[in-house]
Amino acid sequence: MTNKKQQIVYIHGGFTFKNLKDCVHHLRTREIKLIRNKKWHEDYLDKKLGADFEIIRPRMPFVENAKYYLWKINFERYFPYLRNNVILVGGSLGGIFLARYLSENKFPRKIKSVYLVCTPFDNSVEGEDLVGGFKLKADLSLIEKNCSNVIFLFSQNDDVVPVSHAAKYAKKLPRAKIYIYDHIPGHFLVSELPEIVKMIKSESK
């Protein structure tokens, strides 16, 4: 029997550092939380989308000191398991990973949609160095050739990725849909995101 579930691949975020010293400092000084905050892309997304969806969440390597080429290797390992009309979702570093990958490579399956959430465009991010090979090339046009339905979600209140990055993507990807919200706090560190659920469900009917 053919599996007719709508596949979604979610690529999580991570950290990049210019050198090992900065990474060690981050590990030694980051806030420790004994209770993990619920995130919109975890159980909430499974529950709200329901049994008709299959959410695939690759665990990308070296999250605390990410390297693009290692994420690329890991990402491509999943290709044999993907079907046509897959939906790709990337959050933060996962978003710029998808943006770079799709701007440089022809994807082996038909993509229904690409959702890029609080995705940085360049290294002008608050308190972080966007390095490790995640820098975008000048020409991003292949993204829209891989998928005509590209959606960006930004927040006016993002304290990590400035909302000005939305305009930078709009200039490079004129057919992309860009949504800027003023009610979402911070860097989309929310337990629920009904906006993306509604969009995914509406295109999957």
Backbone as a ProteinNet text record, in pm:
[ID]
protein_1_A
[PRIMARY]
MTNKKQQIVYIHGGFTFKNLKDCVHHLRTREIKLIRNKKWHEDYLDKKLGADFEIIRPRMPFVENAKYYLWKINFERYFPYLRNNVILVGGSLGGIFLARYLSENKFPRKIKSVYLVCTPFDNSVEGEDLVGGFKLKADLSLIEKNCSNVIFLFSQNDDVVPVSHAAKYAKKLPRAKIYIYDHIPGHFLVSELPEIVKMIKSESK
[TERTIARY]
84.8	0	88.9	55	132.2	106.9	213.5	199.9	160.6	41.1	-9.1	4.3	70.6	89.1	172.6	137.2	215.6	344.7	458.1	586.4	628.8	681.3	742.1	880.4	979.8	1114.7	1144.3	1170.7	1202.3	1350.9	1419	1560.2	1571.7	1624.2	1632.3	1746.2	1754.7	1859.5	1986.1	2078.2	2205.2	2290.8	2416.9	2510.1	2634.6	2694.2	2822.5	2919.1	3046.6	3147.7	3270.1	3336.9	3455.5	3570.8	3576.3	3686.4	3642.7	3725.6	3694	3686.4	3768.4	3768.6	3631.2	3570.5	3437.9	3333	3346	3252.2	3263	3384.5	3405.8	3347.5	3366.8	3310.6	3158.6	3097.8	2952.7	2907.5	2975.8	2937.3	2952.9	3052.2	3079.5	2986.4	2927.1	2849.8	2701.5	2659.1	2518.7	2429.6	2306.4	2210.8	2171.1	2168.3	2126.8	1980.8	1897.2	1756.1	1724.2	1672.8	1637.2	1503.7	1419.5	1290.7	1295.6	1280.3	1290.3	1160.9	1174.9	1058.3	1000.1	869	803.4	820.6	842.2	865.9	761.3	728.3	619.5	645.2	771.1	803.8	817.3	779.3	787.9	647.8	607.9	479.8	361.1	368.3	258.3	229.4	334.6	316.4	257.7	305.9	250	100.9	66	-72.3	-165.1	-123.1	-210.4	-224	-119.9	-129.2	-200	-178	-253.1	-191.5	-269.8	-220.5	-195.3	-242.3	-221.9	-84	-4.4	128	237.1	348	467	578.6	615.9	717.8	852.6	948.1	1082.3	1174.2	1245.2	1330.4	1474.3	1552.9	1692.9	1764.5	1842.8	1925.3	2058.8	2075	2192.8	2314.6	2432.7	2551.5	2610.4	2670.7	2745.9	2663.6	2546.8	2454.6	2520	2604.9	2666.5	2783.9	2826.2	2933.7	2916.7	2808.1	2762.8	2854	2865.9	2939.8	2847.4	2838.8	2746.5	2774.4	2898.5	2927.6	2887.1	2894.1	2850.2	2698.2	2629.8	2483.2	2437.4	2509.4	2474.8	2484.4	2590.7	2605.8	2488.9	2456.5	2349.2	2213.7	2187.3	2061.4	2040.8	2143.9	2132.1	2111.9	2147.7	2124.3	1974.8	1891.5	1746.7	1676.2	1744.4	1678.8	1612.2	1672.9	1607.6	1471.9	1445.1	1321.5	1213.5	1245.8	1151	1072.3	946.8	859.9	838	784.4	752.2	649.5	653	563.9	594.2	717.4	759.9	755.6	730.6	735.6	860.9	938.9	1059.8	1037	1078.2	1066.6	1200.6	1249.8	1374.6	1357.7	1412.3	1405.9	1543.1	1557.5	1681.2	1797.8	1900.6	2013.8	1967.3	1866.7	1810.7	1749.5	1698.6	1641.9	1747.7	1856.2	1961	2034.2	2036.6	2091.1	2010.2	1877	1792.7	1807.4	1816.2	1831.1	1959.2	2068.5	2193.3	2186.4	2137.8	2134	2049.9	1932	1841.2	1885.8	1975.6	2028.6	2149.1	2199.5	2320.2	2300.4	2188.5	2168.5	2027.2	2015.3	1882.9	1831.6	1715.4	1662	1609.9	1631.6	1597.3	1448.6	1368.6	1224.3	1150.5	1026.5	943.7	910.2	928.7	900.2	768.5	678.1	550.3	569.2	637.4	659.1	786	841.4	954.2	915.3	921	893.4	1023	1060.8	1183.4	1145.7	1167.5	1119.8	1236.5	1221.9	1325	1464	1474.8	1596.4	1690.8	1813.4	1908.7	1948.9	1983.9	2029.1	2181	2238.9	2384.5	2434.6	2555.4	2620.7	2579.9	2484.4	2440.9	2333.3	2367.5	2276.1	2325.4	2232.6	2263.8	2338.5	2460.2	2533.6	2584	2583.2	2630.9	2715.7	2801	2877.4	2822.2	2765.7	2711.9	2825.5	2892.1	3008.5	2987.6	3093.9	3082.3	3031.9	3040.6	2999.4	2854.5	2783.7	2642.3	2617.8	2723.5	2708.4	2642.2	2543.4	2471.9	2552.7	2536.4	2595	2511.9	2563.7	2494	2365.2	2366.6	2251.1	2169.7	2046.5	1959.1	1845.9	1852.1	1738.9	1703.3	1799.6	1770.4	1669.6	1659	1560.2	1421.1	1387.2	1254	1237.5	1347.5	1337.7	1314.2	1372	1346.4	1203.8	1149.7	1014.6	957.3	840.6	779	707.5	686.4	613.9	709.8	773.2	870.6	810.5	804.3	739.9	837.3	849.2	931.3	842.1	878.9	809	910.1	883.9	970.1	887.1	954.1	887.6	951.3	867.4	916.3	993.9	967.5	1025	1145.4	1194	1304.7	1430.1	1485.9	1605.3	1734.1	1721.5	1838.8	1854.2	1752.1	1755.4	1674.3	1738.3	1665.4	1562.5	1449.5	1344.4	1390	1496.5	1551.8	1598.6	1622.3	1663.9	1551.4	1427.9	1315.3	1328.3	1363.9	1378.6	1493.7	1597.3	1711.8	1670.4	1589.5	1540.8	1442.8	1358.7	1260.5	1328.5	1441.3	1515.4	1571.5	1615	1675.2	1571.2	1456.8	1354.3	1220.2	1200	1081	948.3	947.3	820.8	789.8	882.1	861.6	753.6	681.1	582.7	650.9	640.5	707.1	604.5	597.2	504.6	584.8	547.4	613.7	508.6	531	432.8	480.4	384.9	420.3	375.5	312.8	265.1	349.7	447.2	531.3	655.1	676.6	790	922.2	1026.7	1162.1	1185.7	1276.8	1325.7	1238.4	1107.1	1009.2	1023.5	1062.7	1072.1	935.6	840.5	702.8	660.8	562.8	517.2	413.8	353.8	252.4	275.9	251	262.8	148.8	26	-90	-81.9	-4	6.8	62.6	167.9	228.4	141.6	74.5	-16.1	-126.9	-184.2	-292.7	-245.3	-127.6	-75.8	-48	13.9	45.9	-81	-178.6	-304.7	-378.9	-378.4	-455	-400.1	-269.5	-210.6	-208	-248	-241.3	-378.1	-481.4	-617.2	-635.6
-119	0	124.8	220.9	344.1	433.4	484.5	576.8	713.5	759.9	885.2	1001.3	979.8	1089.2	1200.4	1323.3	1437.2	1444.6	1434.5	1441.2	1586.1	1608.3	1735.9	1706.2	1776	1764.9	1894.2	1882.1	2000.7	2001	2113.2	2129.4	2231.1	2186.2	2269.8	2370.9	2455.1	2556.5	2506.3	2598.1	2562.7	2686.8	2665.2	2774.6	2757.4	2869	2866.1	2962	2929.9	3011.2	3025.2	3139.9	3165.6	3073	3031.3	2946.4	2863.3	2768	2677.4	2751.3	2853.4	2930.8	2992	3048.7	3109.6	3003.8	2888.2	2778.6	2732.4	2718.1	2676.1	2779.4	2905.3	3011.8	3002.6	2976.6	2960.3	2844.8	2733.6	2616.1	2641.6	2719.8	2745.8	2852.3	2935.3	3048.1	3044.5	2953.5	2950.2	2915.8	2962.2	2936.6	2789.2	2731.3	2593	2591.6	2518	2506.5	2360.9	2339.1	2203.9	2160.7	2258	2229.7	2282.6	2194.1	2232.7	2298	2413.6	2482.6	2406.2	2401.6	2339.5	2428.8	2366.7	2442.2	2406.5	2504.7	2488.5	2376.3	2347.4	2249	2107.1	2086.8	1953.6	1892.2	1851.7	1782.2	1862.8	1994.2	2079.9	2060.7	2058.9	2045.7	1909.7	1805	1670.6	1666.8	1722.8	1718.3	1797.9	1918.1	2005	1960.4	1901.9	1855.6	1721.2	1636.1	1511.4	1396.4	1288.9	1160.9	1159.8	1260	1263.6	1315.8	1352.1	1409.6	1323.5	1315.5	1245.2	1348.3	1379.9	1482.2	1414.9	1446.7	1390.1	1498.8	1466.2	1565.3	1514	1537.9	1495	1560.6	1484.7	1539.1	1580.1	1709.7	1757.9	1754.1	1725.5	1704.5	1834.1	1821.3	1930.6	2059.6	2049.9	2163.7	2283.9	2259.8	2369.6	2433.5	2374.2	2432.7	2381.7	2422.2	2364	2399.7	2303.4	2322.8	2284.3	2372.1	2348.7	2217.1	2186.2	2066.9	1938.7	1938.9	1820.8	1810.2	1923	1921.7	1875.8	1915.7	1876.6	1724.9	1665.6	1519.8	1450.7	1496.1	1434	1451.7	1569.9	1600.5	1507.2	1489.7	1409.1	1260.9	1214.8	1075.1	1042.1	1144.1	1123.9	1120.2	1158.8	1171.8	1042.6	925.6	803.2	776.1	839	813	918.1	1016	1123.8	1097.1	1144.8	1132.1	1269.4	1265.9	1392.7	1470.4	1603.3	1697	1709.1	1684.5	1702.4	1851.6	1880.7	2017	2029.1	2134.1	2158.9	2276.6	2260.7	2367.3	2382.4	2505.3	2531.2	2644.6	2627.4	2731.3	2786.9	2919.4	2987.6	2936.3	2875.2	2824.1	2716.8	2640	2541.2	2605.1	2726.7	2798	2842.8	2900.4	2944.2	2823.5	2712.1	2590.2	2550.8	2548	2513.4	2616	2743.4	2847.9	2827.8	2799.7	2778.5	2650.3	2542.3	2415.7	2428.3	2485.5	2494.2	2598.2	2686.9	2784.9	2732.2	2615.1	2559.4	2420.1	2354.5	2215.2	2193.9	2110.6	2070.7	1960.8	1984.5	1887.5	1765.1	1644.2	1522.7	1488.4	1557.6	1534.1	1664.4	1652.8	1771.9	1826.3	1956.9	2021.1	2096.5	2069.6	2142	2284	2297.7	2428.4	2426.9	2545.6	2566.1	2676.8	2646.1	2744.4	2774.9	2902.7	2944.8	3040.8	2996.6	3067.7	3135.4	3264.6	3348.2	3315.9	3320.3	3277.7	3394.7	3388.2	3496.6	3497	3615.9	3630.5	3639.6	3704.3	3725	3731.2	3780.5	3774.5	3886.8	3968.1	4077.5	4029.3	3928.7	3874.2	3913.9	3932.7	3984.9	3880.9	3914.8	3832	3699.8	3680.1	3554.1	3580.9	3485.8	3489.5	3381.9	3424.7	3328.3	3284.8	3178.4	3127.7	2978.7	2903.5	2758.7	2715.9	2807.3	2770.9	2801	2871.3	2898.3	3026.4	3088.2	3211.8	3184	3265.7	3250.3	3306.2	3244.9	3298.9	3418.5	3492.7	3612.2	3578.1	3468.4	3430.2	3322.5	3357.2	3262.7	3212.1	3241.2	3214.4	3066.3	2977.5	2834.6	2790	2864.9	2830.2	2828.8	2932.2	2941.7	2846	2798.7	2695.1	2558.4	2536.5	2412.7	2407.5	2524.1	2530.1	2669.5	2675.8	2805.8	2864.8	2784	2829.8	2839.5	2956.1	2980.4	3082.2	3047.6	3131.8	3162.8	3290	3334.5	3385	3353.5	3403.7	3475.8	3603.5	3683.9	3748.9	3793.3	3866.5	4003.7	4104	4238.7	4240.8	4143.3	4142.4	4049.2	3997.4	3902.1	3971	3917.5	3975.4	3908.4	3820.4	3754.2	3790.4	3762.7	3794.1	3921	4031.8	4156	4139	4206.4	4195.6	4252.3	4329.7	4383.6	4273.6	4153.4	4042.2	4001.1	4030.8	3999.7	4073.3	4200.1	4280.1	4230.2	4179.3	4126.7	4003.1	3915.4	3799.2	3840.5	3938.6	3984.2	4036.3	4100.8	4154.3	4042.7	3935.2	3823.7	3726.4	3715.7	3617.3	3689.9	3751.9	3837.9	3764.8	3633.4	3559.4	3498	3511.2	3454.6	3531.2	3459.2	3521.5	3546.5	3668.6	3704.7	3758.5	3694.7	3735.2	3788	3906.8	3967.6	3988.5	3926.9	3930.2	4023.8	4091.6	4179.1	4124	4005.2	3947.4	3829.2	3788.1	3674.5	3726.1	3683.1	3733.1	3669	3748.9	3697.7	3618.2	3522.1	3444.1	3319.4	3342.5	3234.9	3124.1	3161	3062	3050.4	3001.5	2990.2	2843.3	2810.8	2672.2	2640.5	2742.7	2722.5	2820.2	2774.7	2860.6	2826.5	2868.6	2833	2886.8	2994.3	3053.1	2952.6	2881.9	2787.9	2663.3	2623.4	2508.1	2536	2654.5	2692	2690.8	2744.4	2749.1	2610.2	2524.5	2389	2310	2321.7	2247.7	2295.9	2425.9	2480.1	2433.2	2407.2	2365.1	2212.2	2142.9	1997.5	1932.8	2011.9	1956.8	1883.5
0	0	0	-81.9	-92	28.7	87.3	198.7	143.7	176.3	121.9	219.5	330.4	424.8	363	395.7	350.8	431.9	364.1	432.6	457.7	576.6	612.4	668.8	619	675.6	749.7	879.2	960.2	994.8	963.4	995.8	1108.9	1221.8	1341.4	1331.5	1431.8	1437.4	1503.5	1526.5	1588.4	1607.6	1640.6	1666.4	1579.2	1542.2	1471.1	1540.8	1535.6	1601.6	1511.8	1525.2	1444.3	1480.8	1606.5	1650.3	1770.9	1808.2	1918.3	2051.2	2068.1	2191.8	2217.5	2114.8	2129.8	2161.1	2098.7	2125.5	2270.6	2320.9	2458.7	2554.9	2523.9	2608.1	2612.2	2497.1	2491.1	2579	2572.7	2650.8	2800.5	2836.2	2978.2	3037.8	2953.2	3005.3	2968.9	2883.6	2843.2	2962.1	2953.8	3060.4	3063.1	3181	3198.9	3244.2	3175.2	3210.6	3244	3363.6	3403.7	3345	3313.9	3250.1	3107.5	3013.1	2872	2825	2762.5	2709.7	2591.3	2583.9	2468.9	2347	2231.9	2108.6	2003.5	1921.6	1824.4	1724.8	1696.9	1593.2	1647.6	1773.2	1832.2	1843.2	1963.2	1980.3	1929	1946.1	1901.4	1753.2	1672.3	1527.8	1492.5	1556.1	1532.1	1565.6	1681	1727.5	1637	1599.8	1521.7	1375.9	1320.5	1181.3	1173.2	1269.9	1275.4	1199.1	1189.2	1138.6	988.6	916.5	771.5	733.1	833.5	808	870.5	801.8	850.8	864.5	987.8	1011.2	1036.2	952.3	960.4	1015.3	1122.3	1188.5	1194.6	1093.6	1099.4	1217.7	1287.7	1395	1333.4	1314.1	1244.6	1337.3	1280.8	1364.8	1421.1	1539.1	1600.6	1607.2	1669.3	1677.3	1744.6	1844.2	1918.9	1844.8	1735.5	1654.2	1511.3	1449.9	1323.2	1205.8	1115.1	990.4	874.7	777.9	667.3	596.8	567.3	487.1	558.2	692.2	767.3	767.2	778.3	771	633.3	529.4	392.9	376.9	429.5	421.4	490.3	609.5	687.6	619.2	568.2	498.4	379.8	299.9	178.2	207.6	326.8	363.9	368.6	386.5	397.5	262	157.1	26.1	-21.8	-2.7	-51.6	13.4	126.8	200.7	173.7	89.3	62.2	-64.7	-63.8	-180.5	-243.8	-366.5	-432	-351.6	-368.3	-299.7	-150.5	-113.9	24.3	59.7	186.4	239.3	324.7	301.4	378.9	471.8	597.9	696.9	766.1	774.7	845	943.3	1063.4	1164.5	1194.4	1187.3	1222.8	1137.4	1198.3	1120.1	1021.8	1061.3	969	846.6	863	749.9	650.2	700.6	607.4	548.5	622.7	563.8	440.8	453.8	338.4	227.2	263.1	161.1	81.2	149.8	76.6	-5.8	55.7	-17.3	-144.2	-132.2	-246.9	-349.2	-309.5	-404.6	-480.9	-439.5	-502	-560.1	-526.3	-566.9	-618.7	-721.2	-768.1	-675.4	-614.5	-519.5	-594.5	-541.4	-616.4	-617.2	-541.2	-537.4	-564.5	-608.9	-624.3	-486.5	-468	-339.7	-350.5	-257.1	-257.1	-204.3	-92.1	-29.7	53.4	71.8	162.5	259.9	388.8	493.4	567	568.9	634.8	747.5	871.4	989.6	1061.8	1087.3	1154.3	1100	969.5	898.8	872.9	921.4	892.8	746.3	697.6	559.2	551.9	652.5	652.6	796.1	812.7	943.3	1038.6	1001.9	1089.4	1186	1264.2	1364.7	1503	1594.9	1726.5	1810.8	1851.4	1946	1892.8	1760.5	1703.3	1579.7	1547.9	1423.1	1331.3	1218.1	1122.3	1030.7	1071.7	998.2	974	961.7	945.1	808.6	709.7	574.3	542.1	629.3	605.7	525.6	474.9	398.7	264.4	230.8	104.4	-11.9	-128.9	-250.8	-298.2	-393.1	-441.1	-515.1	-589.8	-671.5	-599.3	-561	-492.2	-581	-708.5	-798.2	-807.9	-783.8	-793.9	-687.2	-577.6	-474.7	-536.2	-612.3	-672.9	-789.5	-845.6	-948.5	-884.3	-767.4	-693.3	-641.1	-604.5	-548.3	-571.2	-632.2	-660.9	-539.6	-435.6	-317.6	-199	-185.3	-79.1	16.7	145.1	245.2	357.3	390.7	502.5	614.9	739.4	856.6	945.4	971.9	1057.4	1168	1272.7	1380.3	1398.1	1418.5	1448	1578.9	1665.8	1800.1	1813.9	1700.9	1705.8	1759.4	1867.6	1927.8	1878.6	1779.5	1722.5	1575	1496.8	1353.1	1328.5	1292.9	1269	1157.5	1172.1	1071.8	938	938.4	813.8	719.4	771.9	687	591.3	627.5	539.4	406.9	412.9	290.8	204.9	268.4	193.3	113.4	175	101.7	-8.2	21.4	-77.8	-203.3	-186.5	-301.2	-388.1	-325.2	-398.1	-453.9	-384.8	-421.5	-438.7	-552.1	-571.7	-565.9	-588	-585.7	-448.6	-357.2	-223.6	-147.7	-63	26.5	160.3	208.9	333.6	431.8	548.5	654	772.3	817.6	933.1	1041.7	1156.7	1265.5	1376.3	1439.3	1550.9	1685.7	1684.8	1810.4	1858.5	1778.6	1817	1890.4	2014.2	2091.5	2049.1	2053.7	2036.8	1909.2	1921	1807.6	1786.4	1779.1	1758.2	1861.6	1983.3	2091	2158	2081.9	2127.3	2124.7	2207.4	2214.8	2107.5	2048.5	1945.6	1830.3	1710.2	1592.9	1496.3	1530.6	1447.4	1306	1286.2	1153.3	1052	1089.5	995.3	979.6	1086.9	1079.1	978.7	985.5	894.6	750.3	724.8	588	533.8	615.3	570.5	542.8	632.1	613	489.4	464	350.9	217.7	208.9	82.1	68.3	173	171.2	164.3	136.7	127.1	-3.9
[MASK]
+++++++++++++++++++++++++++++++++++++++++++++++++++++++++++++++++++++++++++++++++++++++++++++++++++++++++++++++++++++++++++++++++++++++++++++++++++++++++++++++++++++++++++++++++++++++++++++++++++++++++++++

